[in-house]
């Protein structure tokens, strides 16, 4: 069967409270980076997205048989931990094609952004 949809994730959101099982039932591993060891990379948007997709796809049975394409768009460069999460996802779902696109927001004028 075919499944289509979209997921939007944002860096830093406390998704531990919104996901069943919290952060104790993760299928992917975030990596602590030496330059900023205080940042919990499980809160990166890319990691949240991939973990959400891994959990959803795993409900259908064997991870090796899940096929199709996952297209990911990120608004900035991914950190090394997220790059590792992309690779873990590929290894977990070898029959699924993963396409990642990175595009910085164009046309944003910082003077038009509201600050409170």
N, C-alpha and C positions, 0 to 999 in steps of 0.2 A: 504494500500500500504506500501511497505517496503522502508525505507530510510537508506542508508549506507553512511559513510563518515568519515572524520577525521578533527579535528581542533587542531591547535597548538597555545598555548598562552604563553606569557612570562611576568613575573612580571615587573611592572613598565612602560609598554608601554602606551602611551597616546591614548587609544582606544576611548576616548570621541570624538575625531575628525573623527574617521572612522566609528562609528555606527550611524545609522539613529536615530534622536531624542536625541542624546548625552546621558548624564547621567541622564536626566530628565524623561526618559521613562523606568526605570528599573523595573523588576518584583521581584527581590530579594533585600534584605537589607543587606548591609555590616555593621559590628559592629566595632565601635571604641574601641580599646583595651586600658586598663588603663596604661599599661607599656610603650606604645609608641603611645600616642594620636595624634601625628603629621603625622602618616602614614595613607594614604587613602587606606583602604582595598579593595576598588573597583578596584584597580590596581593590586591586586593579580591575578596570572594566573588562579587559580581555580575559583575565582569569575567571571572573564571574560569568562571562558569557560562555566560555568553553566548559566550565564546570556545570552550568545549567544545561547545556546541550548534551554533555556526557551523561548526566543523570537521566535526561529525557530519553535519549537513544538507548540507554541500557535497559529501560523498561520493556523494550521490544524483544529482548532475548540476547543472543550472542553478539558481542561487540564486533567480532570479526566479520559478521555478515551484514552489518549495517552499511548500505551503499547510498550513493547519491552525491550531492554537492552541498557544501556549507560555504557561503560567501560571507566574509567578515570585512567590515569597513571600520577603520579606526581613524580618528581625527588628528593623530600625532604619532610620532615614533613609539613603538612598543619597547618596554624595558627588557633586559635580558631574561628576567624571570618569566615574563609573558612569552617571549620567544621559546623558552623551554616548555611552557605550557602548550603552545601550538604544536611542538614536536611530540610531546606526550599524547596529545589528542590524536595526532596522526598515527602513532604506534598503537593506540587503543582501538582506533577505527581505521584499519588499513584499507578497507574497500571504499572509504568515503573520501572524496576529493575536497581539499581545503584550499580556498582562494582568499588571500588576505590583501586588502588594498589600504594604503595609507595616504591620506590626503590632508594637508593642513588646511584649516578654514581660510578661505580666500575672501577678501572684500570686507573683513571685519575692521571697523575703525574703533580703536579703543576709547575714543571720546564719546562714542554712542552707547557704550556699555554703562548700565546703571550700577552705582555702588551705594550700599546702605550701611 
